[in-house]
Amino acid sequence: MAKRKAAGKAGLRELAQGFYLLSDGTRLAILKTLAGKPTKVAALSDAVGVNPQMVGHHLGILRMAGLVEGAPAGQSVEYRTSKAYMRELTDALQNLIPSK
């Protein structure tokens, strides 16, 4: 995903899009599972209680948004959260909190 702007309407739109992506319970469950360690689709499916095809669908959305990255692991793929995106999201959230 492109570098986000800290302020301004464009930056707020991108932040809103990020929140929209996180508004789905299955995607949040996938991200929570991936935060622990890289995981394959079958294990993600078991962990979040959704069939592998739906996990693949949500992983595709998360990958296109830059929230998740995949790396070859034998004949399958292991997924992990994108640390850079999560840092940006955390920074954006902190910018919404008024400083004392």
Secondary structure, DSSP 4 states (H G I P E B T S, - for coil): -PPPPSSHHHHHHHHHHHHHHTTSHHHHHHHHHHHHS-EEHHHHHHHHTS-HHHHHHHHHHHHHHTSEEEEEETTEEEEEE-HHHHHHHHHHHHHHSPP-
